[in-house]
Amino acid sequence: MTMKVTPTTARLLRVFLEDPQAPWYGMQLMKQARLSSGSLYPILARLERAGWIDGKTEDIDPQEAGRPARRYYTMTGEGVRAARLELAELSEQFRVPETSPGWTSGALPKGI
Amino acid sequence: MTTDEQTGVFYAMTKAMESGPHFLGVTPAEWTAAFVAAVLVAIAWELCMALTRRITKRLPFLMLRLARLGMSHEEWEQSYEGEWKPELHAFLMDPECGRLRRFLRAMCFATPLAFGGARMAIIAKRQSRRRLRDWARSVQRRTLRLVAACAMSIAMSAQLLASIFEISESIRFAIIASFESIAVLVLTRVYYLTLVERRRRRAAKKK
C-alpha cells in the first residue's frame, strides 16, 4: 500500500532503516527522530495501516518487570523496500540542481 | 574589675542560678525548642518532597488523560493502556535523567497528545476501519440486490413453470406473491441503505 511521505515521515523512516530488523518503541523513536509525541503516533498509525511497520506488544509479565508491557514496532519487508524507494524519490526532489546560480564555485553565468 | 564587668558577671551568675545548667550558652529549654523545631521542619520537608514526587509522577498521567476527550472507550483503552501509558512509564523511569528532567520530558510527551496528537492518531487508525466498513456495506448492498433479482426472476418465471408443470392457480399465485414480496422487501432495504450511505457521506463532507 502506498502512502504520502512527508519530511517528518522521512525522518522516522530513516531511523527505522538504520536497522530494519530492530524493534523500536515510542520513546526511542522520539529521541532518535527528534519528533514530538503528537507527530509520532499519527505517523506510526499511518505506517502500520500501510503495512510498512508491524506493531507488537512486548511479551513480559508487568509484575515481574515492574513496568507495563511496551509496544514495539518493526519494519516489514515490504516496508523496507517501499521506504527506501520513497526516500530516494524524496531525496531526488530536494536535490540541488546542477545549474546553480553564481554562489557555487563554478564559473559565473554570462551577463553577471 | 570594672563596674561593667562586675555587672556582666553578676547577670550571668543570676541567670545560671535561675535556669540551671547551660550548653554553649543556651538553656536546656531553648535546646528542646530548637530540637522540636528541627524535627518539625524535617518532617515538613519530607512531606513536601513526597508530595512533589507524587505530583511529578502523576501530573503527566493526568495530562495524558485529557486526550480521552473525543475518543471512544475502546479506542482509549487500546491506545492508552497498550501504548501511551508504558511510554510515559519509560519517560518517568529513565535512569539517564534527573527527577526534574524526567518530569519535564514526561510532560513534553503527554501535552502534545492531550492537545490534538491523540485525536490525530486515532483518526489515522480509524481510516482503515472506515474503508473496511465501507467495503462491507457495499458488499451487503450488492448481495441484497442479487437476492432481489433472484426473487424477481423466480416470481416472473412462476407463470412459465405453472404452464409447464400444470400447477394449480392458487399455488402459482402463492409463489408469485411470496417471491415478489421478498424482492420488494429486499429492494426497500437496499434503497434505505443507499440513503443512509448518502447521508453519511454528506455529513462527512460537511465535517
Interface residues (C-beta under 8 A of the other chain):
Chain A: Y25 G26 M27 M30 S36 S37 G38 S39 Y41 P42 L44 A45 R46 E48 R49 T57 R67 P68 A69 R70 R71
Chain B: S79 E81 G82 E83 W84 K85 P86 E87 H89 A90 F91 M93 D94 C108 F109 A110 P112 L113 F115 G116 G117 A118 M120 A121 I122 I123 A124 K125 Q127 S128
